Amino acid sequence: MTTRDLMLDIARQALLARAARDGYKSGEYVPETDHEGYVTSLLIALHHWCHAYSHDWTAELRSAQELFEEDLDEARGEEPEALSQ
């Protein structure tokens, strides 16, 4: 399993958990289409988390972008480039 596969599975499970909070039963919500906008909801939740527990939101986003780019390189079978900054 690649890091990308792992991250997609984590995201899928998080979207399904968010849908369950709105009353969707198992199998009722299709996270790949996300017609309720739960991707945005999860991002807002993470932003609140960072604010509540004194994490630097902007730094987290920057780090996530760098790691995402490495994951894409891995998925393409390339050697990850050195992190910038």
N, C-alpha and C positions, 0 to 999 in steps of 0.2 A: 504494500500500500504506500503510495506516495504521500508527501505532506499535503499536496493539493487534495487528494482523495480524503484524507483525514479531516482537513478543514471544511470541505464540502459536507461531510457527514456531520460534523459539529454544527455547522450552520443549519442543515436540514433539521436536526434534532431540536435546535433552539427555536426555529420557526414553528415546528410542530408543538413545542411546549407553549409558545406564545399563543398559538391558535387555540390550544386547549384551555387557556385562561379565559378566552372569549366563548367557551362552550362548544367548540368543535370536538366531535368524537373522533376516535381513532379511524383513520382512513377517509375522513370527510374533507380534510383540507389538503390541497396540493401545493406544497411549499415552492415548487419550481415555478409556478405562475404567480404566487404571492398576491392574489387579487385584493387582499385586505391591507397591504402595505406594511406587513410585519417586519420587513427588512429595516424600514425607517424606524419603526417602534423599537427594535433591538438596538439600533444605533443610539437612539435617544436614551434608552435604559443604560447603555454603557457610558454615555456622557454624564448622566446623573451619578452613576457609580464613581466615575473619576472625580466629579465635583465633591461628592459626599465623603470620599476617602482620600482626598488630597493627591490624586494622581494628575499629572500634567497631560491634559487631553490632547493638546497639539503635539507634544512629544510622542504620545502613544500612537497617534495617527501617522506621524512621520516614520516611526519604527515599523508600524504595520505595513506601510507602503513599501519600505525597503525589503521587509521579509516576504511580502507578496511577490515582488519582482524576482527574488531568489527562488520562490516556489514555482513561478512560471518557467524560469530557466531550468529547474529540475524536471518539470513536467515535459519540457521540450528536449530533455537529455543533454542540456548544456551545463558547463561549469558556471556556477554563480559568480557574478562580478563582485569585486570588493565593494563593501558598503561605502557610500559617500557620507561625508561629514563625520 
